[in-house]
Amino acid sequence: MVSLELPSAVMAFNQKPVRAVLLDISGVLKNCVDGKDVAIKGSVDAVNRLKASGMPVRFCTNETTTTRSALVKKLQAIGFKVEEDEVFPPAPATCLILKQRGLRPHLLIHPALEPDFKGMEQKDPNCVVIGDAQESFSYQNMNAAFQTLIALDKPVLISMGQGKYYSEDNKLVLDVGAYKAALEYACGIQAEVVGKPSQAFFLSVLSSMNAKPEETVMVGDDIESDVGGAQKCGMRGVLVRTGKYRPSDEQHPKVKPDSIVDNLAQAVDILLKTNLSSFLSTVAGCSAACLRDAVICGRCYLRTL
């Protein structure tokens, strides 16, 4: 008889086997320390184990301070085996929306992100696009964005994410959401959000894996954009106690994580054990040899889902 004991705090994983995983990047895979990216302990191995299980993994981020290609290179430099087509930041999706709708953006973005918008028509702008511009969020630049919007008959503001803050050098710093709110208030409009927690953004990532929301888990350090956004989309949301996590997140008035873990490594431990436990509950007719090699058998099962 094969049995597995799972912590009671994480039994929410047992609702149904997990067939796909979305991972946030900043605060889950890595932190910024003294201006440099540093992998969070155990996260490189955790990603390797997920991929070795045969489970599809995507990296779902609101990172807008660099291009996707540069972000991938940074991750690879600190040990992560990740390819560009596995990483989903808001900028490529935003460019697609601009082209489809014939929008000419006034850009208020980080200078390092500008190459992702190369080739976009920007003369006579009919919308404003903002991302985490950091030092470029000056009064002059914010005012220019406001003046562009207020002059339009039908102002369009596109915000790449709406995070309140994130962690950098062990300090919380303002994110794009604060500046989005200022422009919304001044212009009396509501921004269109591209990135987490947008349901359309999450669904586009799931589509790349042919994954169903109810069979997917999102792991992140943002209780609202990562966990809450995933849950509204039908996924399970797991909160990590790394990155910008604060103890008060566990008592959020509206968002209740399906699980709370110390870090990504612990989340992967639980996830793989839960999938194996679910598998073992279905193999009453398996041979003794199959049960002896249950981990491999479990991987074969996952690949057939």
C-alpha positions as CSV (number, residue, x, y, z in Angstrom):
1,M,0.0,0.0,0.0
2,V,1.4,3.4,-1.0
3,S,0.4,6.5,0.9
4,L,1.5,10.1,1.1
5,E,1.0,12.5,4.0
6,L,0.3,16.1,3.0
7,P,0.3,19.2,5.2
8,S,-3.3,20.1,6.1
9,A,-2.6,23.8,5.3
10,V,-2.2,22.9,1.6
11,M,-5.0,20.4,1.0
12,A,-6.5,23.0,-1.4
13,F,-4.1,21.5,-4.0
14,N,-6.1,18.3,-3.7
15,Q,-9.2,19.7,-5.4
16,K,-7.8,18.5,-8.7
17,P,-4.4,17.6,-10.0
18,V,-2.3,20.5,-11.2
19,R,-1.5,20.3,-14.9
20,A,0.1,23.7,-15.5
21,V,1.9,26.3,-13.5
22,L,2.3,30.1,-13.8
23,L,5.2,31.7,-11.9
24,D,5.7,35.4,-11.1
25,I,9.3,36.4,-11.5
26,S,10.3,39.3,-9.2
27,G,9.9,38.3,-5.6
28,V,9.3,34.6,-6.5
29,L,12.3,33.6,-8.7
30,K,14.6,36.5,-7.8
31,N,15.1,39.6,-5.7
32,C,17.0,42.8,-6.5
33,V,19.9,43.2,-4.0
34,D,22.3,46.2,-4.3
35,G,21.1,46.8,-7.8
36,K,21.8,43.2,-8.9
37,D,19.4,40.3,-9.6
38,V,19.9,37.4,-7.1
39,A,18.0,34.1,-7.3
40,I,15.9,33.3,-4.2
41,K,17.2,30.3,-2.4
42,G,15.9,27.1,-3.9
43,S,14.1,28.8,-6.8
44,V,16.4,27.6,-9.6
45,D,16.1,24.0,-8.5
46,A,12.4,24.4,-8.0
47,V,11.9,25.5,-11.7
48,N,14.2,22.6,-12.8
49,R,12.0,20.1,-10.9
50,L,8.8,21.5,-12.3
51,K,10.1,21.2,-15.9
52,A,11.5,17.8,-15.3
53,S,8.1,16.6,-14.2
54,G,6.8,17.3,-17.7
55,M,4.5,20.0,-16.4
56,P,4.2,23.1,-18.7
57,V,5.4,26.2,-16.9
58,R,5.1,29.9,-17.9
59,F,6.6,33.0,-16.3
60,C,3.9,35.6,-16.0
61,T,5.3,39.0,-15.0
62,N,4.4,42.7,-14.9
63,E,8.0,43.6,-15.4
64,T,8.3,46.8,-17.6
65,T,11.7,48.1,-16.7
66,T,13.4,46.1,-19.4
67,T,12.6,44.3,-22.6
68,R,11.6,40.6,-22.7
69,S,14.8,39.5,-24.3
70,A,16.9,41.4,-21.7
71,L,14.8,39.9,-18.9
72,V,15.3,36.4,-20.2
73,K,19.1,36.9,-20.4
74,K,19.1,38.2,-16.8
75,L,17.3,35.1,-15.6
76,Q,19.6,32.8,-17.5
77,A,22.6,34.6,-16.1
78,I,21.6,33.7,-12.5
79,G,20.9,30.1,-13.3
80,F,17.4,29.7,-14.6
81,K,16.7,27.6,-17.7
82,V,14.1,29.7,-19.4
83,E,13.3,30.5,-23.0
84,E,11.9,33.7,-24.4
85,D,8.6,32.1,-25.5
86,E,8.0,31.0,-21.9
87,V,8.1,34.6,-20.5
88,F,5.0,36.8,-20.7
89,P,5.4,40.5,-19.8
90,P,2.9,43.2,-20.7
91,A,4.8,45.0,-23.4
92,P,4.4,42.6,-26.3
93,A,0.7,42.2,-25.6
94,T,0.4,46.0,-25.4
95,C,2.1,46.4,-28.8
96,L,-0.3,43.9,-30.3
97,I,-3.3,45.8,-28.9
98,L,-2.0,49.1,-30.3
99,K,-1.5,47.7,-33.8
100,Q,-4.9,46.0,-33.8
101,R,-6.7,49.2,-32.7
102,G,-4.7,51.7,-34.7
103,L,-3.5,53.5,-31.6
104,R,-0.5,55.9,-31.6
105,P,0.9,56.0,-28.1
106,H,2.3,58.7,-26.0
107,L,4.8,56.6,-24.0
108,L,5.5,57.1,-20.3
109,I,7.8,54.1,-19.8
110,H,11.3,53.1,-18.6
111,P,14.0,54.0,-21.1
112,A,15.2,50.4,-21.1
113,L,11.8,49.2,-22.4
114,E,11.7,51.5,-25.4
115,P,13.2,48.9,-27.8
116,D,10.0,46.8,-27.4
117,F,8.0,49.7,-28.9
118,K,10.4,50.4,-31.8
119,G,8.4,50.9,-35.0
120,M,5.2,52.0,-33.3
121,E,3.8,55.2,-34.8
122,Q,3.9,57.8,-32.1
123,K,3.2,61.1,-33.9
124,D,-0.1,62.8,-33.0
125,P,-0.8,60.3,-30.2
126,N,-4.3,59.2,-29.5
127,C,-3.6,57.2,-26.3
128,V,-1.2,57.1,-23.4
129,V,0.7,53.9,-22.4
130,I,2.4,53.8,-19.0
131,G,4.6,51.2,-17.3
132,D,7.0,51.2,-14.4
133,A,8.9,54.3,-15.5
134,Q,10.8,54.7,-12.2
135,E,12.8,58.0,-12.3
136,S,11.0,59.0,-15.5
137,F,7.8,59.5,-13.4
138,S,8.7,63.2,-13.1
139,Y,6.1,66.0,-12.7
140,Q,7.0,67.1,-16.2
141,N,6.4,63.7,-17.8
142,M,3.3,62.9,-15.8
143,N,1.9,66.3,-16.8
144,A,2.7,65.6,-20.5
145,A,0.8,62.3,-20.2
146,F,-2.2,64.1,-18.5
147,Q,-2.2,66.9,-21.2
148,T,-2.3,64.2,-24.0
149,L,-5.2,62.5,-22.4
150,I,-7.3,65.5,-21.5
151,A,-7.0,66.9,-25.0
152,L,-8.6,63.7,-26.5
153,D,-12.4,63.4,-27.1
154,K,-12.2,59.8,-26.0
155,P,-9.1,59.4,-23.9
156,V,-7.5,56.0,-23.8
157,L,-5.0,55.1,-21.0
158,I,-3.3,51.7,-21.1
159,S,-1.5,50.7,-18.0
160,M,1.0,47.8,-18.1
161,G,0.0,46.3,-14.7
162,Q,-1.5,48.1,-11.8
163,G,0.7,47.0,-8.9
164,K,0.9,49.3,-5.8
165,Y,4.5,48.6,-4.9
166,Y,7.2,46.0,-5.2
167,S,10.4,45.1,-3.3
168,E,13.8,46.4,-4.4
169,D,16.9,46.3,-2.2
170,N,14.8,45.1,0.7
171,K,12.6,48.2,0.5
172,L,9.1,48.7,-0.9
173,V,9.0,51.1,-3.8
174,L,6.0,52.6,-5.7
175,D,4.8,50.7,-8.8
176,V,2.9,51.9,-11.8
177,G,-0.5,51.5,-10.1
178,A,0.0,54.7,-8.1
179,Y,0.6,56.8,-11.3
180,K,-2.2,55.1,-13.1
181,A,-4.6,56.1,-10.4
182,A,-3.3,59.8,-10.6
183,L,-4.1,60.0,-14.3
184,E,-7.4,58.3,-13.9
185,Y,-8.4,60.7,-11.2
186,A,-7.2,63.8,-13.1
187,C,-8.9,62.8,-16.4
188,G,-12.0,61.1,-14.9
189,I,-11.4,57.9,-16.8
190,Q,-10.6,54.3,-16.1
191,A,-7.4,52.7,-17.5
192,E,-7.3,49.5,-19.5
193,V,-4.9,47.2,-17.7
194,V,-2.6,44.9,-19.8
195,G,-0.8,42.4,-17.5
196,K,-1.8,40.9,-14.2
197,P,-4.5,40.9,-12.9
198,S,-6.2,41.3,-16.3
199,Q,-8.3,38.1,-17.1
200,A,-7.5,38.5,-20.8
201,F,-3.8,38.6,-20.0
202,F,-4.0,35.4,-17.9
203,L,-6.1,33.6,-20.5
204,S,-3.6,34.4,-23.2
205,V,-0.8,32.8,-21.2
206,L,-3.0,29.7,-20.5
207,S,-3.7,29.5,-24.2
208,S,0.0,29.1,-24.9
209,M,-0.1,25.9,-22.9
210,N,-3.5,24.7,-23.9
211,A,-4.3,24.7,-20.1
212,K,-7.6,25.1,-18.3
213,P,-7.8,27.7,-15.5
214,E,-9.2,25.1,-13.0
215,E,-6.2,22.9,-13.6
216,T,-3.6,25.7,-13.2
217,V,-1.8,27.2,-10.3
218,M,-0.4,30.7,-10.1
219,V,2.5,31.3,-7.6
220,G,3.2,34.9,-6.7
221,D,4.1,37.4,-4.0
222,D,1.4,39.9,-4.9
223,I,-1.8,39.1,-3.0
224,E,-4.0,41.1,-5.3
225,S,-2.5,40.9,-8.8
226,D,-1.1,37.4,-8.6
227,V,-3.3,35.5,-6.2
228,G,-6.5,37.5,-6.5
229,G,-6.2,37.9,-10.3
230,A,-5.6,34.2,-10.8
231,Q,-8.5,33.2,-8.6
232,K,-10.9,35.5,-10.5
233,C,-9.8,33.8,-13.7
234,G,-10.6,30.4,-12.2
235,M,-7.1,29.3,-11.2
236,R,-5.7,28.5,-7.8
237,G,-3.5,31.2,-6.3
238,V,-0.5,30.5,-4.0
239,L,1.1,33.2,-2.0
240,V,4.8,33.0,-1.2
241,R,6.4,34.7,1.8
242,T,9.2,36.2,-0.3
243,G,9.5,39.4,-2.3
244,K,7.1,42.1,-1.3
245,Y,5.0,39.7,0.9
246,R,3.9,41.2,4.2
247,P,2.3,39.3,7.1
248,S,-0.9,41.4,6.7
249,D,-1.4,39.9,3.2
250,E,-2.6,36.7,5.0
251,Q,-5.5,38.6,6.4
252,H,-6.5,40.4,3.2
253,P,-10.1,41.4,3.4
254,K,-11.0,40.2,-0.1
255,V,-8.4,37.7,-1.3
256,K,-7.9,34.3,0.5
257,P,-5.0,32.3,-1.1
258,D,-5.5,28.7,-1.8
259,S,-2.2,28.1,-0.1
260,I,0.5,30.1,1.6
261,V,4.1,28.9,1.5
262,D,7.5,30.1,2.6
263,N,9.0,30.1,-0.9
264,L,8.8,28.6,-4.4
265,A,10.8,25.6,-3.4
266,Q,8.1,24.6,-0.8
267,A,5.3,25.3,-3.3
268,V,6.9,22.9,-5.8
269,D,7.5,20.3,-3.1
270,I,3.8,20.3,-2.2
271,L,2.6,20.5,-5.8
272,L,4.6,17.5,-7.0
273,K,3.6,15.4,-4.0
274,T,0.0,16.3,-4.4
275,N,0.0,15.3,-8.1
276,L,1.7,12.1,-7.2
277,S,-0.8,11.4,-4.4
278,S,-3.7,12.0,-6.8
279,F,-2.1,9.7,-9.3
280,L,-1.5,6.9,-6.7
281,S,-5.2,7.0,-5.8
282,T,-6.0,6.0,-9.3
283,V,-3.6,3.1,-9.7
284,A,-5.3,0.3,-7.7
285,G,-4.8,-1.9,-10.8
286,C,-1.2,-1.0,-11.4
287,S,1.5,-3.7,-11.2
288,A,3.8,-3.9,-8.2
289,A,6.7,-2.7,-10.4
290,C,4.7,0.4,-11.3
291,L,4.1,1.2,-7.7
292,R,7.7,0.6,-6.7
293,D,8.7,3.3,-9.2
294,A,5.8,5.6,-8.4
295,V,7.6,8.9,-9.1
296,I,8.5,7.9,-12.7
297,C,5.0,6.5,-13.2
298,G,3.5,9.8,-11.9
299,R,5.6,11.7,-14.5
300,C,4.3,9.4,-17.3
301,Y,0.8,10.1,-16.1
302,L,1.3,13.8,-16.2
303,R,2.6,13.6,-19.8
304,T,-0.6,11.9,-20.9
305,L,-3.0,14.5,-19.5
